Amino acid sequence: MKMNINFVRECIANGMSDDEIEDAILEAEVAMEEDRQRYGDDYEDPRSTREKEICDRLDMGRNDAGEWLGFM
C-alpha cells in the first residue's frame, strides 16, 4: 500500500518520531490487508457502477425513482 503523503506530513506535524510513523504505516497496512481478506476487494466485483447502484437501491427497498418497494 502506498501511504498518502498527507498522512506522513500530518504525523510529522504532530511531532511523531520516525519509528512512530513507521509503526502507524505498518498498522494501517495490516488493517487494510485484514479488511481486504475479510470483505474482499472492490476490484474483485465484476459488476459495473450502475449495476452496483441498482443493487444497493434494491437492497434498501427502493426502485430507481426512489419509491419504497417494501421488504422483498
Secondary structure as GFF3:
##gff-version 3
##sequence-region A 1 72
A	DSSP	alpha_helix	5	13	.	.	.	ID=ss1
A	DSSP	alpha_helix	18	39	.	.	.	ID=ss2
A	DSSP	three_ten_helix	42	44	.	.	.	ID=ss3
A	DSSP	alpha_helix	49	59	.	.	.	ID=ss4
###
